[in-house]
Amino acid sequence: MEIEVEDFRFDADDNNDTQVDTVTIKAGNTVSWVWREGVHAVTSGAGSSDPNAGKLFDVSINGGTPNFSCTFTEAGTYHYFCRPHEAPFSFPPLPG
Protein backbone atom coordinates (compact mmCIF):
# COMPACT_ATOMS: atom_id res chain seq x y z
CA MET A 1 0.00 0.00 0.00
CA GLU A 2 1.28 3.48 -0.84
CA ILE A 3 0.07 6.60 0.97
CA GLU A 4 0.75 10.08 -0.38
CA VAL A 5 1.84 12.74 2.10
CA GLU A 6 0.87 16.28 1.05
CA ASP A 7 -1.36 19.24 1.80
CA PHE A 8 -0.99 18.72 5.56
CA ARG A 9 -2.68 15.33 5.42
CA PHE A 10 -2.58 11.61 4.84
CA ASP A 11 -5.45 9.96 3.04
CA ALA A 12 -5.50 6.20 3.42
CA ASP A 13 -9.09 5.97 4.62
CA ASP A 14 -10.67 8.16 1.88
CA ASN A 15 -11.90 10.61 4.52
CA ASN A 16 -10.26 14.04 4.40
CA ASP A 17 -11.91 14.98 7.72
CA THR A 18 -9.77 12.58 9.76
CA GLN A 19 -6.61 13.93 11.34
CA VAL A 20 -5.43 10.53 12.60
CA ASP A 21 -5.52 8.14 9.67
CA THR A 22 -5.61 4.34 9.95
CA VAL A 23 -4.45 1.45 7.78
CA THR A 24 -5.60 -2.13 8.44
CA ILE A 25 -3.06 -4.65 7.20
CA LYS A 26 -2.12 -8.31 7.17
CA ALA A 27 1.09 -9.74 8.63
CA GLY A 28 3.96 -9.20 6.21
CA ASN A 29 2.34 -6.24 4.42
CA THR A 30 4.49 -3.21 3.69
CA VAL A 31 3.08 0.32 3.84
CA SER A 32 4.97 3.11 2.07
CA TRP A 33 4.46 6.81 2.70
CA VAL A 34 5.56 8.99 -0.23
CA TRP A 35 6.28 12.71 0.17
CA ARG A 36 4.75 15.08 -2.38
CA GLU A 37 5.17 18.50 -0.74
CA GLY A 38 5.66 20.29 2.59
CA VAL A 39 7.40 19.15 5.76
CA HIS A 40 5.81 16.17 7.46
CA ALA A 41 6.44 13.22 9.75
CA VAL A 42 5.04 9.70 9.86
CA THR A 43 4.61 8.78 13.51
CA SER A 44 2.94 5.66 14.89
CA GLY A 45 0.14 6.23 17.36
CA ALA A 46 -3.08 8.15 17.78
CA GLY A 47 -1.41 11.50 18.54
CA SER A 48 1.25 12.85 20.88
CA SER A 49 -0.90 12.12 23.92
CA ASP A 50 -0.79 8.40 23.05
CA PRO A 51 1.74 6.85 25.49
CA ASN A 52 3.01 4.62 22.66
CA ALA A 53 3.37 7.44 20.10
CA GLY A 54 6.49 6.97 18.00
CA LYS A 55 7.46 3.62 19.46
CA LEU A 56 6.97 1.73 16.19
CA PHE A 57 8.17 4.52 13.87
CA ASP A 58 8.74 8.28 13.96
CA VAL A 59 10.28 9.55 10.72
CA SER A 60 10.50 12.99 9.10
CA ILE A 61 9.36 12.87 5.50
CA ASN A 62 10.29 15.74 3.19
CA GLY A 63 12.42 16.56 0.15
CA GLY A 64 15.54 15.13 1.84
CA THR A 65 13.76 11.95 2.94
CA PRO A 66 11.02 11.51 0.33
CA ASN A 67 9.68 8.16 1.42
CA PHE A 68 9.42 5.76 4.32
CA SER A 69 8.31 2.12 4.32
CA CYS A 70 7.43 -0.19 7.19
CA THR A 71 6.78 -3.93 6.98
CA PHE A 72 4.41 -5.07 9.71
CA THR A 73 5.01 -8.46 11.31
CA GLU A 74 1.54 -8.70 12.87
CA ALA A 75 -1.92 -8.18 11.38
CA GLY A 76 -3.92 -5.39 12.90
CA THR A 77 -4.98 -1.78 12.80
CA TYR A 78 -2.13 0.71 13.13
CA HIS A 79 -2.68 4.39 13.84
CA TYR A 80 -0.29 7.07 12.60
CA PHE A 81 -0.16 10.86 12.40
CA CYS A 82 1.98 13.82 11.31
CA ARG A 83 3.69 15.51 14.29
CA PRO A 84 4.14 18.95 12.62
CA HIS A 85 0.46 19.10 11.70
CA GLU A 86 -1.10 17.58 14.79
CA ALA A 87 -2.82 20.84 15.76
CA PRO A 88 -6.57 20.71 15.02
CA PHE A 89 -7.56 21.39 11.43
CA SER A 90 -10.39 20.30 9.19
CA PHE A 91 -10.94 19.48 5.53
CA PRO A 92 -12.54 20.96 3.60
CA PRO A 93 -11.44 24.38 4.90
CA LEU A 94 -13.92 26.19 7.12
CA PRO A 95 -15.84 28.97 5.30
CA GLY A 96 -14.88 32.59 5.92
C-alpha positions in Angstrom: 0.0 0.0 0.0 1.3 3.5 -0.8 0.1 6.6 1.0 0.8 10.1 -0.4 1.8 12.7 2.1 0.9 16.3 1.0 -1.4 19.2 1.8 -1.0 18.7 5.6 -2.7 15.3 5.4 -2.6 11.6 4.8 -5.4 10.0 3.0 -5.5 6.2 3.4 -9.1 6.0 4.6 -10.7 8.2 1.9 -11.9 10.6 4.5 -10.3 14.0 4.4 -11.9 15.0 7.7 -9.8 12.6 9.8 -6.6 13.9 11.3 -5.4 10.5 12.6 -5.5 8.1 9.7 -5.6 4.3 9.9 -4.5 1.5 7.8 -5.6 -2.1 8.4 -3.1 -4.6 7.2 -2.1 -8.3 7.2 1.1 -9.7 8.6 4.0 -9.2 6.2 2.3 -6.2 4.4 4.5 -3.2 3.7 3.1 0.3 3.8 5.0 3.1 2.1 4.5 6.8 2.7 5.6 9.0 -0.2 6.3 12.7 0.2 4.7 15.1 -2.4 5.2 18.5 -0.7 5.7 20.3 2.6 7.4 19.1 5.8 5.8 16.2 7.5 6.4 13.2 9.7 5.0 9.7 9.9 4.6 8.8 13.5 2.9 5.7 14.9 0.1 6.2 17.4 -3.1 8.2 17.8 -1.4 11.5 18.5 1.3 12.8 20.9 -0.9 12.1 23.9 -0.8 8.4 23.0 1.7 6.8 25.5 3.0 4.6 22.7 3.4 7.4 20.1 6.5 7.0 18.0 7.5 3.6 19.5 7.0 1.7 16.2 8.2 4.5 13.9 8.7 8.3 14.0 10.3 9.5 10.7 10.5 13.0 9.1 9.4 12.9 5.5 10.3 15.7 3.2 12.4 16.6 0.2 15.5 15.1 1.8 13.8 12.0 2.9 11.0 11.5 0.3 9.7 8.2 1.4 9.4 5.8 4.3 8.3 2.1 4.3 7.4 -0.2 7.2 6.8 -3.9 7.0 4.4 -5.1 9.7 5.0 -8.5 11.3 1.5 -8.7 12.9 -1.9 -8.2 11.4 -3.9 -5.4 12.9 -5.0 -1.8 12.8 -2.1 0.7 13.1 -2.7 4.4 13.8 -0.3 7.1 12.6 -0.2 10.9 12.4 2.0 13.8 11.3 3.7 15.5 14.3 4.1 18.9 12.6 0.5 19.1 11.7 -1.1 17.6 14.8 -2.8 20.8 15.8 -6.6 20.7 15.0 -7.6 21.4 11.4 -10.4 20.3 9.2 -10.9 19.5 5.5 -12.5 21.0 3.6 -11.4 24.4 4.9 -13.9 26.2 7.1 -15.8 29.0 5.3 -14.9 32.6 5.9 
